[in-house]
Amino acid sequence: MRSRKTLLYSLLAGSALSVVAISCADYLTGQVLEPDGPLLVTKLTLLDKTSRDVTVFTDTSLPDCKQFSAEYCSAEANRSSTECRICYNDVKKDAYSPTKSPPTPDAASDLRVVFNKIPLKWNGEAYSPDSVPEGAIRLECDGCRGIPPYKRQLDISGSSLSYDPRDIPYGPSLKLSVDKSDPRASLEPDTSFRVYLDTGLADRNDNRVDWQGAASLLRFRTEPLRVLRMGRGDSTTDAWVYASSKSGDGSSANPYSIADLPRDGAIVLRLNASTHPDPLTTLKLPAVVRRSDGMTGSVDVLVGTNVWKRNSDGTCAQDSQRLVYFWPDTPDQRWPSGTIEVSFALAGGSLKDLAQVAGFPVGKHALAGDLAVRARILTSDAPMGYAGTTTSAAKLAGRACGQPSDMGTGSDAAVADMGGDMTARDM
């Protein structure tokens, strides 16, 4: 398969076989004959299919339709403009624009620079489609600590039209994709990025890329560090709070609210980017406890993240560090007896992201504001087969990989034997 693909690209790049090249390109892409003139960038697209309950797609060529009123677009001089055509004729309008659909930290899992024709050459020579030269295209950023490792590929499929770009990509394109062999790798949140294209990129006839025309399309900014999901650590029932305030918005007036938390159950938040464990280890959040007898009390709440997990073969593995756990600082790691509700707040600056450089040191991005959390506590422990996260599992997930429990026996030690990604009730 690889040899056939290499042969195909050799044919496409060879000037002596231009007729064959054009025919092959049309068959593969469904496009008309390539246009004359310079190689043009038509858009930059970003795709995230993994971080939340819906696919997030961004197209940098789409305008912000709020800036183009009906009055403006009704003027004869403006009717045929790209902005007015999109905002008043296209079905999706600006739904996938950077304004309405900002790129997530996982958006570079499929980042594509889309061209009007295939960029077959770099500095006059054809290159391998599976290993595009670093000098031809690279990702840069303004003010970030680093950029995760990523792959470069030439994808000749796709066209200038797509029924649904979330499933049918535009093309032809140069594709960048972040290497996720380490689950912490992603774009840094709240950061401005740009794609650098070398002026040596060209079509099969060595028509070079129009860099000036492309520059405005090759910039984007990722969304800030934010909470996506909240609950008991149950992947089937935890609320997606980024898109709805039904379970609270984290403010003091409308705190994140969890129901039916077992006495040995942890509260779990899911972030859109990895958090560094070090700033969390010293946190003790004062929580207000409401008791069944009408009295109030207090308990300190500890905070951690999912640093490691255990593979099916028993070996340790780095985890995503996107989960933030809260559990009571009590001898038995249970919420105090008689508690029916607990509430506390986390200072926004307490959570820091990771700098995307070797070793993943503490980053400079934090949650924009404080988070208020409230949970209703059951009188019993988690039942057998509990789908959420127990306090012992939450505590263990933040330890160094394979570090023994300081309890030595009981549920915490059992989870250490079975794996930090399991709850004590799953055994």
Secondary structure, DSSP 8 states (H G I E B T S, - for coil): -HHHHHHHHHHHH-GGGHHHHHHHHHHHH---S--SSSB-EEEEEEEESSSSSS-EEEETT---GGGS-HHHHHSTTTTTSHHHHHHHH-SSTTTTSTTTS---TTTBTEEEEEESS---EETTEE--TTS--TTTEEEEEES-S----EEEEEE---BS--S-TTTS-BSSEEEEEE-TTSTT----SS-EEEEEE-TTEE-TT--BB-HHHHGGGGEEE---S-EEEEESS-TTT-EETTS--TT--SSSSS-EEEEEE-TTB-EEEEESS-B-SGGGTT-EEEEEEEETTS-EEEEEEEEEE--EEE-TTS-EEE----EEEEEE-STTSS--TTEEEEEEEE-GGG-EEE-SSTT--EEEEE-SS-EEEEEEE-SS---TT--S-BHHHHHHHTSSTT---SS-SHHHHHHHHH-TTS-GGG-
